[in-house]
Amino acid sequence: MTQWLWVLLACAAVYATKLLGYLVPGSWLEHPLVGRLSTLMTVALLASLVAMNTASGDGGVVLDARVGALLAAAVALLLRAPFLVVVIAGAGAAAGLRALGIG
């Protein structure tokens, strides 16, 4: 199969899933467990995306400037810095580490 066929199949699957969501009874969605699970799944998905984008490389785990950028951003978050400061701290840490030849 070509790549475009896979993209179209994925689009159709996502659209079908969205349409099936309208068939779910409202009483199911009002259950407290559904709200709790959706919150936990959102956090887990975000954490896995951050981990994969930080430490993934050519066929394995790579520890480079991205890890330092993540740590600098985490420290800025712990200090309750505004989001823009968190982004600038991460970018500055990555730039500094790469200038030093790390990553």
Order of alpha helices (4+ residues) and beta strands (2+ residues): alpha-alpha-alpha-alpha-alpha
